[in-house]
Amino acid sequence: MLGRDERTGSLLTDHQRPTPSESVAEPSRRLREGEPGSAQCLLLTSTKYGPAMTFILLTNDDGIGALGLPSFAEALAGLGEVEVVVPDRERSWLGKAITRFEPVEVRQVEHNGRGMLTTTGFPADCVQLGIHALFDRRPGIVVSGINVGYNHGAAYMQSSGTVGAVLEGAIAGVPSIAFSMGTAGDDWNAWKQWAESIESIPTWERLAGLATSMVEQMLTAGIAGAVSIGLPDSADFTTERRVTTVAKVGYDRLFSETAPNVYMHTFGGLVDTGADLAGTDVEAASANVIAITPIEGAGHSEAHRPLAEALLVE
């Protein structure tokens, strides 16, 4: 039976906790088995918090090794019970992809003194499993991030695994909020190298506190739906906040030929399509302010009504 160490919050089994940091979680008596070849998932029972506490499902697309993950999980724990379900490696640029034909393996790990779960799947898989399969109750909110680099503009937002995770949460009717961190500077490669180095940890810790306060505000408001929030790396509680729309911008060529008939994904910058950026998430990032952007997946859009009407049979 899986429970929690009351002192550390780490997941425990009736047997000795697995010593390798990525050993397969011990099966419990509540193991759910699917069809042959499908994923086997553990149904976890938390004993640390009472039923009145908020249950927060935390995921990301940068994986278990993301520098900002430990501090974010710790900060969110001040609001209630936190369960971390993240990919076992970086899963960026995968949008809301769901694993269909391969098994998804769930592993119990201990990371920075906290019990977490990793999966071999994608960010949306993590949320799908976290809401429907792994725990004995649904989360009160899905939190995704904090991502390395802004998830803004239509092209990147629709490609983002961080955003895909919250869209999966919203589909299930769970309030969901995605966070990304970026910079107004021009040298993306140098900034990304810094953001993934230990020198950036104080920044991740500061933003974890700020993001947690915004999660609390969303919980207090009690409003369902999905929101993407872009945090400048300099942001604190005094930074201006704006409600924004998704900028209609694209990207250029993403794949470069590295050998005959072999192509690798290379980062492409935003492409200005000539759309008005006023009031958008991209404009807010350029102004170094916090962008709060309501988002939704496929659905009815009045903005494209003229296109739809053009296709009517006369």
C-alpha positions, 0 to 999 in steps of 0.5 A, spaced: 500 500 500 502 506 498 502 512 503 507 518 505 512 519 509 509 524 514 516 527 515 518 528 508 512 527 504 515 522 500 511 516 497 512 509 501 510 502 500 510 496 505 516 494 502 523 498 502 523 504 498 526 503 491 533 505 492 535 507 485 532 514 483 528 511 477 526 504 479 519 502 477 514 503 483 512 497 487 505 495 485 500 496 490 493 492 492 490 497 488 493 496 481 489 497 475 491 493 470 488 495 463 488 491 456 494 486 454 500 491 452 496 497 455 499 502 461 499 499 468 498 505 473 498 505 480 492 508 484 495 512 490 492 514 496 495 520 500 495 520 507 498 527 509 492 531 507 485 531 509 479 531 504 478 539 505 485 540 502 486 542 495 489 537 491 494 540 486 496 536 480 503 539 477 506 537 471 511 540 466 514 538 459 521 539 461 521 533 465 523 531 471 530 534 471 527 541 470 531 546 475 524 549 477 520 543 479 523 542 486 522 549 488 515 550 485 512 543 488 515 546 495 511 552 494 505 549 491 505 545 497 503 551 502 496 551 498 495 543 499 496 536 497 501 536 491 502 530 486 507 531 481 506 527 475 512 529 469 515 526 463 521 522 465 525 526 460 524 533 456 517 533 452 517 540 449 514 541 442 509 536 443 502 540 444 497 536 447 499 529 444 496 523 447 500 516 447 495 511 443 499 505 441 505 504 446 504 503 453 506 508 458 510 506 464 509 510 471 515 510 475 516 512 483 522 517 484 525 521 489 527 528 487 530 533 492 527 529 498 520 529 495 516 523 492 514 524 484 511 520 479 515 520 472 511 517 466 514 515 459 509 519 456 507 526 454 505 532 458 498 531 456 498 523 458 501 525 465 495 530 466 490 524 463 493 519 468 493 524 474 486 526 473 483 519 471 487 513 473 493 514 478 489 517 484 483 516 488 480 523 487 480 528 482 485 534 482 482 541 484 487 544 479 492 542 474 498 546 474 503 546 468 510 549 468 514 553 469 517 552 462 523 555 460 521 560 455 515 563 453 509 559 451 506 565 447 504 567 440 499 562 436 504 558 433 508 556 439 502 556 444 499 550 440 506 547 439 507 547 447 507 541 451 506 545 457 500 548 454 497 542 452 497 539 459 492 544 461 488 543 455 487 536 457 486 538 464 480 543 461 477 538 457 476 534 464 473 540 467 479 541 471 481 549 472 488 549 469 494 554 469 500 554 465 506 558 467 512 560 462 518 564 464 522 568 458 526 574 457 525 580 453 533 580 451 535 578 444 540 572 445 535 566 446 541 561 446 545 565 452 539 566 456 536 559 455 543 556 457 543 561 463 536 558 465 538 551 465 544 552 469 544 552 477 546 560 477 538 561 475 535 557 481 534 563 485 530 566 479 526 559 479 525 560 487 522 567 486 518 565 480 515 559 484 512 563 489 509 568 485 506 563 480 503 559 487 500 566 489 497 566 482 494 559 483 491 561 489 488 567 486 485 562 481 483 557 486 479 563 490 476 565 484 473 558 483 473 559 475 474 553 470 477 553 464 485 554 462 489 560 462 497 561 460 501 566 464 508 568 461 512 571 467 518 575 465 525 572 469 525 579 472 518 578 475 516 579 482 509 581 486 510 588 483 510 587 476 505 589 472 500 584 470 495 584 463 490 580 461 492 579 453 490 575 447 494 570 443 498 573 438 497 571 431 504 570 429 508 564 426 515 561 426 519 560 420 523 553 418 524 548 423 528 543 420 535 543 418 539 537 414 544 534 418 546 529 413 543 526 406 535 526 407 536 527 415 533 533 418 533 535 425 529 540 429 532 547 430 529 553 434 526 558 429 524 565 431 517 568 431 515 570 424 511 577 424 505 575 420 503 583 420 497 582 425 496 587 430 500 585 436 496 590 441 494 587 447 497 580 445 501 576 450 507 577 445 506 585 446 506 584 454 513 579 453 516 585 449 514 590 455 517 585 460 510 585 464 506 579 466 501 576 460 495 572 463 492 569 457 485 565 457 486 559 452 481 554 449 482 548 444 478 547 438 471 549 438 467 555 435 470 561 433 466 567 431 473 570 429 473 565 423 465 566 421 466 569 415 471 563 412 465 558 414 460 562 411 464 562 405 464 555 404 456 555 405 452 552 399 449 557 395 
